[in-house]
Amino acid sequence: MFSVYFPVSGVEVNPLIPPVVAFVVSFFTSMGGVSGAFMLLPFQVSFLGYTAPSVSATNQVFNIVAIPSGVWRYMKEKRMVWSLTWAVIIGTLPGVFIGAWVRIKYLPKPENFKFFAGLVLIYIGMRMLKDILSKKEAKKSPEPSEFHVSESSFSIQKVSFTFAEENYSFAPAGVFIMCFIVGIIGGIYGIGGGSIVAPFFVTFFKLPVYTIAGAALMGTFVTSVAGVIFYQVLANFYTGMSVAPDWYLGLLFGTGGFAGMYLGARCQKYVPAYAIKLILCACILFVAGKYIIDFII
């Protein structure tokens, strides 16, 4: 089988595999506001053998290339809650810088990193599963014609908006604090803070999954740009290990993700909310279980 060697990561793989895997993963995860990076990282670590700290930076290159198509689709369909988007960006950005430093300084060994990632993912997955099981009846999804967001008010204390003829609100201060914390985790994991924040919005803030997807993806994009730059700078100070991203491998993954996210965002409004949550929950718990079992065994 034809394969290409990527010297930065040390990976040798058929060049068709990264974009195909990224396309499939991103198609499903983008419906819930997750870029797919959290699934691609274990693929790179476990199947491609890419365990250096630079795998986190490479994963963020994928986000930079892939996310714009999904965000553009959500913008076109008027499903971007911009006040929530800015809250994600402002909250997660400083956390991502801290997380990148922690990843390099304290979690350079792949076994420790995998165990940490497993704990983070299993917590998110169990919270989502609890939220799904607690619903006695699945709420009927809005009609496709109702899929647009209109902002109604904004203040320091409260932000509210209307979606499908229902009003939703959240406290900006609470979002900032939560985004800062998950930004650190996202920076360590190499997926951008916005990737982890989507399940929290659904579970803790009770926001509809159809409205948080665009904001979470946009936040992931911005923090990933910052994360890649930060890793590139840190590479000058940690010359003894691979820290800077593998741009060519990241671009291959990003190409498939670009197409997958666009189609996922386009198809989201035709998929029931509980089905989107189940897809995300199943993916998260599978990866979490694999990482923790690998660490123990």
C-alpha positions as CSV (number, residue, x, y, z in Angstrom):
1,M,0.0,0.0,0.0
2,F,1.3,3.4,-1.0
3,S,2.3,5.5,2.0
4,V,4.0,8.8,2.8
5,Y,6.5,9.5,5.6
6,F,5.9,12.7,7.7
7,P,9.3,13.6,9.3
8,V,8.0,16.0,11.9
9,S,5.6,13.5,13.5
10,G,7.4,10.3,12.4
11,V,4.2,9.0,11.0
12,E,4.1,6.8,7.9
13,V,0.6,6.4,6.4
14,N,-1.4,6.3,3.2
15,P,-2.2,10.0,2.4
16,L,-5.9,9.1,1.8
17,I,-6.5,7.8,5.3
18,P,-6.2,11.0,7.3
19,P,-8.8,13.0,5.2
20,V,-11.2,10.1,5.0
21,V,-11.1,9.5,8.8
22,A,-11.4,13.2,9.4
23,F,-14.4,13.5,7.1
24,V,-16.4,10.7,8.7
25,V,-15.6,11.9,12.3
26,S,-16.3,15.6,11.5
27,F,-19.6,14.9,9.8
28,F,-21.2,13.6,13.0
29,T,-19.4,15.6,15.7
30,S,-19.9,19.0,14.0
31,M,-23.6,18.6,14.5
32,G,-23.1,19.0,18.2
33,G,-20.6,21.8,17.9
34,V,-17.5,19.6,18.3
35,S,-14.8,19.8,15.6
36,G,-13.9,16.1,15.7
37,A,-10.5,16.9,17.0
38,F,-11.2,15.0,20.2
39,M,-11.7,11.8,18.2
40,L,-8.8,12.4,15.8
41,L,-6.3,12.8,18.6
42,P,-6.6,9.2,19.9
43,F,-6.6,8.0,16.3
44,Q,-3.2,9.7,15.8
45,V,-1.9,8.5,19.2
46,S,-3.1,4.9,19.1
47,F,-3.3,4.1,15.4
48,L,-0.6,6.3,13.8
49,G,1.8,6.1,16.8
50,Y,2.1,9.9,17.0
51,T,2.7,10.4,20.8
52,A,4.9,13.5,20.9
53,P,3.6,16.7,22.4
54,S,3.4,18.2,18.9
55,V,0.4,16.0,18.3
56,S,-1.7,18.5,20.2
57,A,-0.5,21.3,18.0
58,T,-1.1,19.2,14.8
59,N,-4.6,18.6,16.0
60,Q,-5.2,22.3,16.3
61,V,-4.0,22.8,12.7
62,F,-6.8,20.4,11.7
63,N,-9.2,22.8,13.5
64,I,-7.9,25.8,11.7
65,V,-8.4,24.2,8.3
66,A,-11.7,22.3,8.9
67,I,-13.8,24.6,11.1
68,P,-14.5,27.6,8.8
69,S,-16.8,25.6,6.5
70,G,-19.1,24.6,9.4
71,V,-19.1,28.0,10.9
72,W,-20.0,29.6,7.6
73,R,-22.9,27.2,7.2
74,Y,-24.3,28.1,10.7
75,M,-23.9,31.8,9.9
76,K,-25.7,31.4,6.6
77,E,-28.6,29.7,8.3
78,K,-28.7,32.4,11.0
79,R,-28.0,30.0,13.9
80,M,-25.0,31.8,15.4
81,V,-25.6,33.2,18.9
82,W,-22.9,35.9,18.8
83,S,-23.0,36.8,22.4
84,L,-22.3,33.2,23.3
85,T,-19.6,33.0,20.7
86,W,-17.7,35.9,22.2
87,A,-18.1,34.5,25.7
88,V,-16.5,31.3,24.5
89,I,-13.6,33.1,22.8
90,I,-12.8,35.5,25.7
91,G,-13.1,32.7,28.3
92,T,-11.2,30.0,26.6
93,L,-8.4,31.9,25.0
94,P,-6.2,32.5,28.2
95,G,-7.0,28.9,29.3
96,V,-5.6,27.5,26.1
97,F,-2.3,29.2,26.7
98,I,-2.0,27.8,30.2
99,G,-3.1,24.3,28.9
100,A,-0.4,24.2,26.2
101,W,2.3,25.0,28.8
102,V,1.0,22.3,31.2
103,R,0.9,19.8,28.4
104,I,4.6,20.3,27.5
105,K,5.9,20.9,31.1
106,Y,4.0,18.2,33.1
107,L,2.4,15.8,30.6
108,P,5.0,14.9,28.0
109,K,4.8,11.1,28.5
110,P,2.0,9.6,26.4
111,E,0.8,7.2,29.1
112,N,0.1,10.1,31.5
113,F,-1.4,12.1,28.8
114,K,-3.8,9.3,27.7
115,F,-5.0,8.7,31.3
116,F,-5.6,12.4,31.8
117,A,-7.5,12.6,28.5
118,G,-9.6,9.5,29.5
119,L,-10.6,11.1,32.8
120,V,-11.7,14.3,31.1
121,L,-13.7,12.5,28.4
122,I,-15.4,10.1,30.8
123,Y,-16.6,12.9,32.9
124,I,-18.1,14.7,29.9
125,G,-19.6,11.6,28.6
126,M,-21.3,10.6,31.9
127,R,-22.7,14.1,32.3
128,M,-24.2,13.9,28.8
129,L,-25.5,10.4,29.3
130,K,-27.2,11.5,32.6
131,D,-28.8,14.4,30.7
132,I,-30.1,12.1,28.0
133,L,-31.5,9.5,30.3
134,S,-33.2,12.1,32.6
135,K,-35.5,13.2,29.7
136,K,-38.7,11.2,30.1
137,E,-39.9,12.2,26.7
138,A,-37.9,13.4,23.7
139,K,-38.8,16.9,22.8
140,K,-40.0,17.4,19.3
141,S,-37.4,19.0,17.1
142,P,-38.3,22.4,15.5
143,E,-39.3,22.4,11.9
144,P,-36.4,23.3,9.5
145,S,-38.1,26.6,8.7
146,E,-37.8,27.6,12.4
147,F,-34.1,27.1,12.6
148,H,-32.9,30.6,13.1
149,V,-31.7,32.6,16.2
150,S,-32.8,36.1,17.0
151,E,-31.0,37.9,19.9
152,S,-33.4,39.7,22.2
153,S,-31.2,41.3,24.9
154,F,-27.7,41.5,26.3
155,S,-26.3,42.8,29.6
156,I,-23.5,41.9,32.0
157,Q,-26.0,40.0,34.2
158,K,-28.0,38.2,31.5
159,V,-28.1,37.3,27.8
160,S,-31.3,36.0,26.2
161,F,-32.2,35.0,22.7
162,T,-35.1,33.3,20.9
163,F,-34.9,30.1,18.9
164,A,-37.9,28.2,17.4
165,E,-40.3,30.6,19.2
166,E,-38.8,29.8,22.6
167,N,-36.7,32.1,24.9
168,Y,-33.4,31.0,26.3
169,S,-30.9,32.8,28.6
170,F,-27.6,32.5,30.3
171,A,-25.4,34.4,32.7
172,P,-22.2,35.7,30.9
173,A,-20.1,35.5,34.2
174,G,-20.9,31.8,34.5
175,V,-20.0,31.1,30.9
176,F,-16.7,33.0,31.3
177,I,-15.6,31.0,34.3
178,M,-16.6,27.7,32.8
179,C,-14.9,28.5,29.5
180,F,-11.7,29.4,31.2
181,I,-11.5,26.1,33.0
182,V,-12.4,24.0,30.0
183,G,-9.9,26.2,28.0
184,I,-7.1,24.9,30.1
185,I,-8.3,21.3,29.6
186,G,-8.7,21.9,25.9
187,G,-5.2,23.4,25.6
188,I,-3.7,20.3,27.3
189,Y,-5.7,17.9,25.1
190,G,-4.9,19.9,22.0
191,I,-8.5,20.4,20.7
192,G,-9.1,24.1,21.6
193,G,-11.4,25.0,24.5
194,G,-14.5,25.3,22.4
195,S,-14.5,21.6,21.5
196,I,-15.2,20.6,25.1
197,V,-17.5,23.5,26.0
198,A,-20.4,22.4,23.8
199,P,-21.6,19.5,26.1
200,F,-21.4,21.8,29.1
201,F,-23.7,24.3,27.4
202,V,-26.3,21.6,26.8
203,T,-25.9,20.0,30.2
204,F,-25.4,22.9,32.6
205,F,-26.9,25.9,30.8
206,K,-29.8,23.9,29.2
207,L,-29.2,25.6,25.8
208,P,-30.5,23.8,22.7
209,V,-27.8,21.9,20.8
210,Y,-28.9,23.5,17.6
211,T,-27.9,27.0,18.8
212,I,-24.6,26.3,20.6
213,A,-22.9,24.3,17.7
214,G,-21.8,27.4,15.7
215,A,-20.6,29.3,18.8
216,A,-18.6,26.3,20.1
217,L,-17.0,25.8,16.7
218,M,-16.1,29.4,16.3
219,G,-14.5,29.5,19.7
220,T,-12.6,26.3,18.9
221,F,-11.3,28.0,15.7
222,V,-10.0,31.1,17.4
223,T,-8.4,29.3,20.3
224,S,-6.8,26.8,17.9
225,V,-5.1,29.6,16.0
226,A,-3.7,31.0,19.2
227,G,-2.7,27.5,20.4
228,V,-0.8,26.7,17.2
229,I,1.1,30.0,17.4
230,F,1.9,29.3,21.1
231,Y,3.2,25.8,20.4
232,Q,5.3,27.1,17.5
233,V,6.9,29.7,19.9
234,L,7.4,27.2,22.7
235,A,9.2,24.9,20.2
236,N,12.1,27.4,20.4
237,F,12.5,26.8,24.1
238,Y,12.0,23.0,24.1
239,T,14.4,21.9,21.4
240,G,14.8,18.4,22.9
241,M,11.3,17.3,22.0
242,S,8.8,17.6,19.1
243,V,6.6,20.6,20.0
244,A,5.8,22.4,16.8
245,P,2.9,21.0,14.7
246,D,3.3,18.7,11.7
247,W,1.7,21.0,9.2
248,Y,1.4,18.6,6.3
249,L,-0.3,15.9,8.4
250,G,-2.6,18.6,10.0
251,L,-3.5,19.9,6.6
252,L,-4.4,16.4,5.4
253,F,-6.8,15.9,8.3
254,G,-8.1,19.4,7.9
255,T,-9.0,18.8,4.2
256,G,-11.3,15.9,5.1
257,G,-12.7,17.8,8.1
258,F,-13.5,20.8,6.0
259,A,-15.9,18.8,3.9
260,G,-17.3,16.8,6.8
261,M,-18.1,19.9,8.9
262,Y,-19.9,21.6,6.1
263,L,-22.1,18.6,5.4
264,G,-22.6,18.0,9.2
265,A,-23.7,21.6,9.7
266,R,-26.0,21.4,6.7
267,C,-27.7,18.2,7.9
268,Q,-27.9,19.1,11.6
269,K,-31.4,20.6,11.5
270,Y,-32.8,17.3,10.1
271,V,-31.4,15.2,13.0
272,P,-33.2,15.0,16.4
273,A,-31.4,16.6,19.3
274,Y,-31.3,13.5,21.4
275,A,-29.7,11.6,18.4
276,I,-26.9,14.2,18.2
277,K,-26.3,13.9,21.9
278,L,-26.2,10.1,21.7
279,I,-23.7,10.2,18.9
280,L,-21.4,12.5,20.9
281,C,-21.9,10.6,24.1
282,A,-21.0,7.2,22.5
283,C,-17.9,8.6,20.9
284,I,-16.7,10.2,24.0
285,L,-17.3,7.2,26.3
286,F,-15.6,4.8,23.8
287,V,-12.4,6.9,23.6
288,A,-12.4,7.5,27.4
289,G,-12.8,3.8,28.2
290,K,-10.0,2.9,25.8
291,Y,-7.6,5.4,27.2
292,I,-8.2,4.4,30.8
293,I,-8.1,0.6,30.1
294,D,-4.8,1.1,28.2
295,F,-3.3,3.0,31.1
296,I,-4.3,0.3,33.6
297,I,-3.3,-2.6,31.5
